[in-house]
Amino acid sequence: MQRLDKIICSQSMKSRRETDGLIRRGRVTVNGEICRRPATHIDPDVDEIAIDGTPLPFSRYVYFMLNKPAGILCVSRDPKAKTVVDLLSPDDRRRDIFPAGRLDRDTHGLVLLTNDGELAHRILSPKHHIPKRYLVRLDGPIGQAEIKAIETGPVLADGTKCLPAHLTVLQDGGEPLVEITIFEGKFHQIKRMFGTVDRGVTWLKRVSMGGLTLDDTLQECEYRSLGKQEISLLFKGC
């Protein structure tokens, strides 16, 4: 059993104050009956809530796969800039949604949006070493010496030792395209790793987390819900 006002807040972007106002003005019904007490305890899995006659669907946790474009902040909210949560439709936006694993502002690709804190902790916990795969465009050629340095785990400028990574050259040349898989998530890690071999990153896209791969039918800024089987792919092989 949960408080009525808390349930409504959890399923929308409404504040507690806004929610209390709706309830006290008689705009909220529970099982067809007007309820004016925000502290009323109900079972959200059984009782039906409606606001102004429109049913409020209840889901304890939500999971969205988003194809993030460059220029969008990978945070829940920001007063001055657009965030990944702002890309959700009003019906899907909730106050407790956050990105489970961030991307830099100029990085593209897979972002998982959820309100499941336990799942996010498992994803981000260093002990799980969930592989994250990226496509990277570099500003200079890369040879066996640079590949070996990256794959053995370079030491960053601040002395941080990175875990070994997997690196594959997809397109050779003066501005090669490479695929890299890392098993941790340090600040600006990929850019800093290539910086140790004097290579700059000009384009970066995350394409998978664990066994979950970015849906190639999603255009940038688009997203879709994930099912239980897809969520389980995050921990495949871990």
N, C-alpha and C positions, 0 to 999 in steps of 0.2 A: 504494500500500500504506500502511495506517495501523495504529497500535497498537490492539489489541483494547480495552483499557480506555478509550482516547480515543473510540473509536467508540461504545461503550455510553453513555458520559457525554454525548456529543453528541445522543443520541436519547432522553434521559430527563432527569429531575430528580436523578438519582443523582450523588453526589459522587465524586471519584476514589477516595477511601478506601473508600466503600461498594462501588464497582465492583470494586476490587481484592479486597475480601473475598469477593464473589460468585465471582469467578474462581478464587481460591485454594482455595475450599471445593468446587470441582468442580461448581458449579451452572450453569456456562456451557459450551455446546457450540458448536463450529464445524464445519459440515457433518456433524453427527451425532456428532462425537468430542469428549469432554471436553477442555477446554483450561484448564490451571491457570497459565499464564504471562500476566500482564497485558500484557507488552511484546511478545507475539506479533504479528507484522505480517500482516495479511490484506487482501484486496480487498473492501471492503464492497458493491461493486456486483455481485460474483460470489459470494462466500462467504456461507453462511447461518448467522446467529448465533441461538441460542436460549438463554433463561434459564428454568431449571426446566422445560424442555420446550416453552416457548412461544416461537415465532419472534419475533425483534425486527426489525420492518420498518425498512429504511433509506431515508431521504430526506435528501439533502444540504441542501436548502433547503425551508422551509415558508412559506406565505403565507396569512394568514387576514384576512378582512374582519370586523370586529367593530362592532356597534352599541353604543357606549358610553353608559351612563346617567350621570346626574349623581352625584357623591359618590364616584366611583371614581378613584383616582390613575392617571394615564397614564404609568406607569413599569414597569420589569421586576419589581421587588420592593421591599417596604417592610416593616420589622419591626412597624409599628404599624397600618397601614391596608391595606385591600383594594386590589389593583391590577388592571389590565386583564388581565395574564397569569394572575391567579388565577381569571378567568372561564373559562379553557380547561379542558376535561376532563383528567383525569390522563393519558389516552393521548396527548393533543396537547401537553401541557406539556413544555417542554424548557428546560434551563438557559440556552441561548443566545438565546432568543426575547426580542425587545424591540419597543416601538412605534416605527415609523418616522414620526416627526412627532407631537409631543405635543398633547394638548388640556388645557385647564385642568380642575381637579377638578369644577367645576360646569357644564362644557360637555358637551353630548350629541353623539352622531353617529359618523361614520366614523373608525375607527382601523385602520391596517394593522399587523398583527403579523407579524414575520418574523425570521429569523436571517441574512438576506442583507445583510451589511454594505455591499457595493458598491452594491446597489440603494438602500438607505437613504441612502447618500451622494449618489447622483444625485437622489433626491427632495428632500433637504434643501439641496443646493448652490444658493446664490443665483444662479449663472449660468444655471441651467435655468429659473427663474421659473415653476415649475409652478403653475397656477391652483388655488386652493382656494376652494370656494364654501360659503357659510354662510347659514342663515336666522337672522334676528336680531329679537327683540322689544325695542322701545325704550320708555323711560318718558315720552316726550313726542313731540309732533308733529314731523315733519320736512318742510321745504320746499325750494325750489330752491336757496336759498343754502347750506343745510347739505349738500345732495346735491352741489353743485358743489365745496364745500370737501373733501369726502371723495374725490370722483372725481379731483381734481387732485393728490391726494397731500398730506395734512395734515402739519404739523410737530408732533411730539409734545412733551409738556411738557419732556422732557429734551433737546430740540433735534434729535432724530432725524427725518429727512425720509423719509416713506413713499413707496413707489411709487404711481402712480395706481391707483385701484380702479374696479370697475364696481358701480353701485348701482341697484337697482330696488325701487320701493315696491310691495309685493304687497297690503297692506291699509292703507288710510289711517286717520287718526283720532288720538285722544289717545294711544294706545299702538300705534303702527303696527308692522306686520310687514314687514321689508325683506329683500332678498336682496343679499348683497355678495360679490364675488369679489376676492380679494387674490392677489398674486403673490410673496409673501415670508412669513416666519413669525417675526416678532419677538415678544418676550415680552408676553403679554396684548394683542396688537396691535389686535384689533378693538375691545375695550373702550376702549383708549386713543385710538384713532382717533375714535370717537364722542364721547369725552370732550372732544376739541378743539372740538366744536360744542355742548357742554353737554347732551349726551344720554347717559343711562345705559342699559346693556344689562341687561335683566331675564331674558332667555332666549336661549341661543345653541346652534346645532346645525350641525355640519359635514356637508354632504350630498355633497360630491364632492372628489376630488383628481385633477387632470388630467382625463382622460376617464372615470375610474372613479367611478361613482355608487353611493351606498349602496343596497344591496338593500332595497326597501321591504317585503319579506316577513320581514326580520329584526326581531324584537322586541328591545327593549333587553336587553342582556346576552347576546344570541345572536350567533353567528358562523358562518362557513362558509369552506371552503378556496377559494382563487382559482386559476384555471387560467392558463396562459401567455398566452393572448389577453387575458384581463382584466388581467394585470399590465402588458402592453404599453400598455393604455389610460392608464396613469399618465402616460405621456410623449407622449400624443397632442397634436399641435400645438405641441410644444416644440422 
